[in-house]
Amino acid sequence: MLKKILKIKEKKTRIILFFYSIFILIAFVAVDKIFFYNNIQILIVENGKNQIDEREEILKRFINKSMVVLENLRATNVFNEFLDNTNEKNLNHLKKMFLLISNTHSNFMQLRYIDKFGNEIIRVDRKEENGKVFESNNLQNKASRYYFSESKKRELEKVWFSNLDLNIEGKKVEKPYKPTLRAILPIKHNDSFRGIIIINFFMNDFLKAFDDITLYNMILVDKKGNTLVHYDSEKSWGLYKEEKFNIKSEFDNYKTILEKDIYTSEEFISKKLDVPIDNMPILILKPKKEYLEKLYSNQNIQYLFTILIVLLLTYLVSFFILRALKNLYFDLSITKKLNKKLNRLNEKFTTILNTTNDMVLIINEYKVIEFSNRAFLELTGFSETEVLRKEINEFLKEKSEEFLEKFELSLNNEAQKFEYSFLSKDNRNKTLLISLIKIKKQNKVLLIAKDITEIKEQQELFIQQSKLASMGEMLSNIAHQWRQPLNILNLTAVDLKYKYEYGELDKQKVEEISLKLQNQIEYLSQTIDDFRDFFTPNKKKELFKISEAVSSTLNIIGSSLKENFIDIELELDESVEINSYKNQLEQVLINILNNAKDALVLNKIKEPHIKIKVYNDKKNIIEISNNGGAIKEEIINKIFEPYFSTKFSSKGTGLGLYMSKTIIEKNMGGNLRVDSKEENTTFIISFES
């Protein structure tokens, strides 16, 4: 009778669970289908925006570099001497300098000086990228060209950029097409316009790299919608085709594309690039068909796996429920059932203690070991007979008084948790995380220990790895720091050579040039010292001023902040000192400042600034604030978690703030927290005075 009842219940249970699993599957698919389309669109838009932002940043760096080259060329003594006296000798000096500079920049198509009447005075040409440069004798008058007449209206001594278009020779578009961009510097001398320095760049390879996007088709247009670069090459440079091509014929909502700074739709993402190019290029990304098909295919695979998992879980649940029913009906003897459970629990307890990776000891009030699990014996190398019924003192090789004091406290119901260095039988040093807990109703203490030796070693290694993970960005910072002095050294060396060749090198000139070279070399040497100190591990504490750590940090990444026009405000109490690890504090400051820079750039803050404040208010405190916007409430509690990042995958690892908190709180004994409200975010580091 009992078996019949059980079989009926088994059958009903299986039927109910089967229909319940079908219901769950239908509900899951229905809900996911409702929201799936929006999820795909959000993914496409966010990924597209990140791709556009990356290319906009590449173009900005190209433009900034071009401005530096023109400004440095304008500042040379050779150029100023020519403007003062346009004789043949000074002209030859200037021609040599133009040739030298063109040789060092393979993307220069032309480098020219055009006087105030529009006459080409110097012209250096390169027919192909990476080809040889040569001085052209085919000088022309460019007074009628728009870039010359426009330069007269522009601010003197300030670089501006022409349209991104095709190169024109003899009033005809040069074929095959040579995309070019012109960087132009109107020259002021003796308070009057004296002409322009102009660079024509080869842009073909640059635009090909710009177009290298795996998941999207790219279109680059000017402010009027004329195509510059199109994924269908037949439509590129639409203004120069026999049949003009404009996005008006490709997009119904072309007006919105041309008017809005950023625009997204189901079919594309567009953005006006924030760069000082006259025809104001707009970048449009259209998802490739195969990309969309892959997204939908992945979703269908997820459905399949979900169905399999739900069915498997249904089977397991039914199995365990039916098993529980069998135990309930067949365990008729309460006494027998309790005995079985007790025996089972005892076996499980013994098995758990002997299979767990944690070390377990039971020590009585006389400090004698009554029980040891296998993990303790394997870690220490002792046998069971060498441990049981022995006093714990025999195994304490150092700081035994501290251990015994904590043992006595645990006997008085004060649970203890601490790290302890333990020597095994073969004298290997092990770092243990020990918990001492009194066993209820007994004068005995349960010791649970975890071997954290590797964790402690890896924690130190992790700090160095975190530094190495940011090595690429550090190398970029070195490049930023060295670019200006290297340009100055190069130009000074050229100046020295010319003065020697023309007999203009007297003692005073030698001393002036020598002093200039020494200053730049000292600056480069100091930069090397700063970066070497940052990457040199230092395990010994030292007394240092926090303001010195801030200064060293800014020496490393200051140029990167300046390049992004970020204002740094310092309020440093020079008297605040701590005894700790200076280069680890610098690593934390670099992580926080880099995050602040990324937030300011990403959010396009109009007047970006970072404020660093060091002061003493019962504690030694460092505050780093930025106006890059508040951190969202839903993520502010996650920012110190490992591998959590709000950046695009190509820009972040999610370890920076996690390592910063680990360094400050575990290595340096301080505290790191964040305060974010309105438009400001502040990271606060505090140390005991």
Helices and strands as residue ranges (DSSP letters): H 2-74, H 77-84, H 88-103, E 108-114, E 120-126, E 133-135, H 146-153, E 160-161, E 165-166, E 168-169, E 172-173, E 179-189, E 192-202, H 204-210, E 216-221, E 227-230, G 233-235, G 238-240, G 247-249, H 254-259, E 262-264, E 269-272, E 282-287, H 289-330, H 334-355, E 359-364, E 369-372, H 374-380, H 384-387, G 392-395, H 400-411, E 416-423, E 429-438, E 444-451, H 453-469, H 471-501, H 507-534, E 542-545, H 546-563, E 567-572, E 577-580, H 582-602, E 609-616, E 619-626, H 656-662, I 663-667, E 671-677, E 680-688
